[in-house]
Amino acid sequence: MHMDSAPEHLHGHPGDHELRSVEELSRYACVSRAFIRLCIMSGCPTSAARLSQAALIEWLGRNYPKVRALAGLRRLASIQGVTPKARQDLQVANTMITMLEYAETRCSQVEEKLRLRAMLQLVERSI
């Protein structure tokens, strides 16, 4: 998902709720097909093999530890015991961190890898 499209998602952009195939969602959300398939394999529900960006992000916000483990990504600090508002903010940040780290670890283009790393550091500094 484009970082600059995140605020639109948080406000419920209508296109974010449209059911799409994995390939269509990958293009719409700028997320790799492999990442979407990993989420589905991890339990993200689909409807007739279709999924919306909003449903993927909402599911990932609750299930990123499972996806991270299956992807071989480092564990993130627990958010247990934090206030409900802080938990929500941390879930959003950890969801973005998961998506960015996954993309960075699989990227082979140096410039893109550096861009992903910069975006990842920006999200990490914000929490």
C-alpha positions in Angstrom: 0.0 0.0 0.0 1.3 3.4 -0.8 2.3 5.3 2.3 0.5 8.4 0.9 -2.7 6.4 0.5 -2.8 5.3 4.2 -4.8 8.3 5.4 -7.4 7.7 2.7 -7.8 4.1 3.9 -8.2 5.3 7.5 -11.1 7.5 6.4 -12.7 4.7 4.3 -11.9 5.5 0.7 -14.8 3.7 -1.2 -12.4 1.7 -3.5 -10.7 0.2 -0.5 -13.8 -1.9 0.2 -14.2 -3.3 -3.3 -13.6 -7.1 -3.5 -10.8 -7.9 -5.9 -8.8 -10.9 -7.0 -5.3 -11.2 -5.6 -3.8 -9.8 -8.8 -6.2 -6.9 -8.9 -5.7 -6.1 -5.2 -2.0 -6.3 -5.7 -2.2 -3.6 -8.4 -4.7 -1.5 -6.5 -2.9 -1.5 -3.1 0.6 -1.7 -4.5 1.3 -4.8 -2.3 2.9 -7.9 -3.7 0.8 -10.8 -4.7 3.1 -13.0 -2.5 2.3 -10.9 0.6 -1.4 -11.1 -0.1 -1.2 -14.8 -0.6 0.8 -15.2 2.6 -2.0 -13.3 4.5 -4.7 -15.6 3.0 -2.6 -18.7 3.8 -2.3 -17.3 7.4 -6.1 -17.1 7.7 -7.2 -13.8 6.1 -10.8 -14.6 5.0 -11.8 -14.2 1.3 -15.1 -14.2 -0.4 -15.0 -16.4 -3.6 -11.2 -15.9 -3.7 -11.6 -12.1 -3.6 -10.5 -9.7 -0.9 -10.7 -5.9 -0.3 -7.9 -3.7 0.8 -9.9 -2.6 3.9 -10.5 -6.3 4.9 -6.8 -7.2 4.4 -5.6 -4.3 6.4 -8.1 -4.8 9.2 -7.3 -8.5 9.4 -3.5 -7.8 9.3 -3.9 -5.3 12.1 -5.0 -8.2 14.4 -2.8 -10.9 12.9 0.5 -9.4 11.9 2.5 -11.5 14.5 1.4 -14.7 12.7 2.2 -13.2 9.2 5.6 -12.0 10.5 6.5 -15.4 11.9 5.6 -17.2 8.7 7.5 -14.6 6.7 10.6 -15.0 8.9 10.5 -11.4 10.1 11.6 -10.4 13.6 9.1 -10.3 16.4 7.8 -6.9 17.4 7.3 -5.8 21.0 4.0 -6.9 22.5 1.2 -4.3 22.7 -0.5 -6.1 25.6 -1.2 -3.8 28.5 -1.2 -0.5 26.6 -4.2 1.8 26.5 -6.9 1.1 23.9 -6.0 4.3 21.9 -2.2 3.4 22.0 -3.0 -0.2 21.1 -4.9 1.0 18.0 -2.1 3.3 17.0 0.5 0.6 17.5 -1.5 -1.9 15.5 -1.7 0.5 12.6 2.1 1.1 12.8 2.9 -2.6 13.2 0.8 -3.4 10.2 2.7 -0.8 8.1 6.0 -2.1 9.5 5.1 -5.6 8.6 4.1 -4.7 5.0 7.3 -2.5 4.5 9.7 -5.1 6.1 8.2 -7.9 4.0 8.7 -5.8 0.8 12.2 -4.7 1.8 13.4 -8.2 2.5 12.2 -9.5 -0.9 13.3 -6.5 -2.9 16.3 -6.9 -5.2 16.5 -3.3 -6.5 18.9 -1.2 -4.4 17.1 2.1 -4.9 13.7 0.6 -4.1 15.2 -1.2 -1.0 16.6 2.2 0.2 13.2 3.8 -0.4 11.4 1.1 1.6 14.0 1.4 4.4 13.4 5.1 4.6 9.7 4.7 4.8 10.1 2.0 7.4 12.3 4.3 9.5 9.7 7.0 9.2 7.0 4.7 10.5 9.2 3.5 13.3 10.1 7.0 14.4 6.4 7.9 14.5 5.6 5.4 17.3 
